[in-house]
C-alpha cells in the first residue's frame, strides 16, 4: 500500500514527530523505499561572490545536519534510507521529489520553520496537500 515513503523534514519539532510516524509506518508496511528530503528556498543571485558560496555552504551544512538527525531518529527500518537536499520553493520541490521517486505517500509536519510569508501565502504543508500526486500524511 505505502511501500515508497517520502519524508520531508526541516528540523522543526513537528518534522521530528513526522519522522517518528514515517518510521513506524515503514516498519508496519515493510516499506521498499524510504527517502528523506530537506528543501530550502533558492539563494538570491544578487548576493554575488563570495557571499553566495558561503550561503550555499551554510545551507548545505544545515540540511545535512537535519538529514542526519532525521536518519538517526528513523532507526532500523526494512529498507535503505536515502537522503536528498532540494533547492527551490519547498512545496514545489517536495512535490517534484514525490513524482520523481514514485512515492506512495508523503509524510511531513504540520508546521515547520517557514518564514512569516507562510502566514500570508499558505504553509508548505497546505501547498503540498493541494498539489501532491499521492496521499499526504500531516503530523502534528
ZIQUI-V486957 format. One record per residue. N is the residue number from 1. RES is the residue in three letters. SS is DSSP state (H for helix, E for strand, C for the rest). NEAR is the number of other C-alpha atoms within 12 Angstrom. Layout:
BEGIN
N/RES/SS/NEAR
N/RES/SS/NEAR
END
This chain:
BEGIN
1/UNK/C/16
2/UNK/C/28
3/UNK/C/27
4/UNK/E/36
5/UNK/E/46
6/UNK/E/48
7/UNK/E/49
8/UNK/E/55
9/UNK/C/53
10/UNK/C/42
11/UNK/C/33
12/UNK/C/25
13/UNK/H/22
14/UNK/H/26
15/UNK/H/37
16/UNK/H/35
17/UNK/H/30
18/UNK/H/37
19/UNK/H/43
20/UNK/H/30
21/UNK/H/29
22/UNK/H/45
23/UNK/H/39
24/UNK/H/24
25/UNK/H/31
26/UNK/H/34
27/UNK/H/24
28/UNK/H/17
29/UNK/H/21
30/UNK/C/22
31/UNK/C/28
32/UNK/C/26
33/UNK/E/31
34/UNK/E/43
35/UNK/E/41
36/UNK/E/46
37/UNK/E/42
38/UNK/E/43
39/UNK/E/39
40/UNK/E/37
41/UNK/C/25
42/UNK/C/21
43/UNK/C/24
44/UNK/C/16
45/UNK/H/13
46/UNK/H/10
47/UNK/H/14
48/UNK/C/13
49/UNK/C/13
50/UNK/C/12
51/UNK/H/15
52/UNK/H/17
53/UNK/H/16
54/UNK/H/15
55/UNK/H/21
56/UNK/H/25
57/UNK/H/15
58/UNK/H/16
59/UNK/H/24
60/UNK/H/24
61/UNK/H/17
62/UNK/H/21
63/UNK/H/29
64/UNK/H/26
65/UNK/H/21
66/UNK/H/31
67/UNK/H/34
68/UNK/H/27
69/UNK/H/25
70/UNK/H/39
71/UNK/H/32
72/UNK/H/19
73/UNK/H/25
74/UNK/H/33
75/UNK/C/22
76/UNK/C/21
77/UNK/C/28
78/UNK/C/21
79/UNK/C/21
80/UNK/C/22
81/UNK/E/30
82/UNK/E/25
83/UNK/E/30
84/UNK/E/30
85/UNK/E/33
86/UNK/E/32
87/UNK/E/24
88/UNK/C/19
89/UNK/C/23
90/UNK/H/33
91/UNK/H/37
92/UNK/H/29
93/UNK/H/29
94/UNK/H/44
95/UNK/H/39
96/UNK/H/26
97/UNK/H/36
98/UNK/H/36
99/UNK/H/23
100/UNK/H/17
101/UNK/H/28
102/UNK/C/24
103/UNK/C/32
104/UNK/C/31
105/UNK/E/36
106/UNK/E/44
107/UNK/E/45
108/UNK/E/48
109/UNK/E/35
110/UNK/C/30
111/UNK/C/29
112/UNK/C/33
113/UNK/C/24
114/UNK/C/28
115/UNK/C/17
116/UNK/C/13
117/UNK/H/11
118/UNK/H/19
119/UNK/H/15
120/UNK/H/10
121/UNK/H/14
122/UNK/C/19
123/UNK/C/27
124/UNK/H/38
125/UNK/H/38
126/UNK/H/25
127/UNK/H/24
128/UNK/H/34
129/UNK/H/27
130/UNK/H/17
131/UNK/H/21
132/UNK/C/30
133/UNK/C/24
134/UNK/C/28
135/UNK/E/25
136/UNK/E/32
137/UNK/E/30
138/UNK/E/31
139/UNK/E/26
140/UNK/C/20
END
